[in-house]
């Protein structure tokens, strides 16, 4: 029987079970939170991003989730520097030209600041520059894609939280917590 685990990856945690960084470095990994044999992450989430990861012991399911050709939607809550303009939202919805080509169209909406956990360390705020939140849904997964998309339309990402992958969602999971799906 297939096992599927939903995990809320905290900020500054690698999305793998071992740290293959420089010798002597001790960065937090999935193994600091999940002690379940033979499950593997389906896709990645950058060390400086937070939120939902799906882990499974089923290789076919893992590939279906992580391979861009399958176009599985992923939704992010994105805190950006500045007040997002209608023009920027429209550009995100049409697809943004990046160095590695144009992105697929995204679902992009302004949102109220979510009622979520504080980040440690906190996001750097500048009193003279406002910030705002977006809900952004994409169907591909290029390296640091959401951050590059928001920067390309003039709004650098301050905080990035993945809240949904396909039909799975973060719901009430707090950072570092996991549950079986």
Helices and strands as residue ranges (DSSP letters): E 4-9, G 30-32, E 40-41, E 50-56, H 59-66, G 68-70, E 74-81, H 86-94, E 97-98, E 101-102, E 107-111, E 131-138, H 145-152, E 157-165, E 168-169, E 178-180
